[in-house]
Amino acid sequence: MKSDVTYNKHDNQVICHKEEQQDNVVKRMTTDNCLLESYEEWDEGDDKKWILTFRVLDNYEVTPNLN
């Protein structure tokens, strides 16, 4: 885990302290069973943070691959 990223496992949120972190977090977290659900900016200037909320899909939400 990185010291400049805050992870909140219960709400499936990742709080990024730098704008550059967002792309890497989204690439790593997005899978067939996990999607980026919302994006929110907090504060302004040096205190600005980005909150990324992910949704883990249940079995009934996962669509099968069809030929």
N, C-alpha and C positions, 0 to 999 in steps of 0.2 A: 504494500500500500504506500502511496505517496503522501508526504507530509502536507503538501499544499492542496490536497483534494480531500473533502469531507464526504464520507460515505454514510448513508442512512439506510440500512438494510430493511427496516420495518416498513418504510414508506416507498421503497424502491427509488430513492432519490440520490443523485450525486450533485454535490455543490462544488463548482469549479471556481477557483480564485483567479484564474487567468483565462482570457478569451481563447487562447491557442489550445487549451486543454479540451475544449468541447468536441472537436472533430475526433480526436483520439478516443475519448470516452464513448462517443456514439458508435464509432467503428467497433470497439471492443464489446460493448454491451448489446448491440443489436444482433440478434440471432433469429432463427426460425421460431423460437419460443419467447422472445423478449423484444419489445418494440418501444421506441421513444414515444411517449404519450403526450408530454407537454414540456415547454421551455419557458423559463421566466427569468427576467433580469431583476436584480435587487441592488439598491443603492446607486450611487454615482461616483465618479472620480476614482480615487485609489481604493475605495472600499467596495467597488462594484463586484458582484458575484453573479454567477449564472447557475440556476437550479434546473437540472434535467431530471424529469420524472419518467421512469420506465415502467411498462406494464408487462408482467410475466403472464403469458397466455396459459389458460387451462387447456386440458385435453380437448374439450369441445370447441375451443376457439381456433385450434390449429387446423389449417386446411391441408388435406392430403395432396401430395403431388400426383397429378393425373397425367396419363400419357396423351 
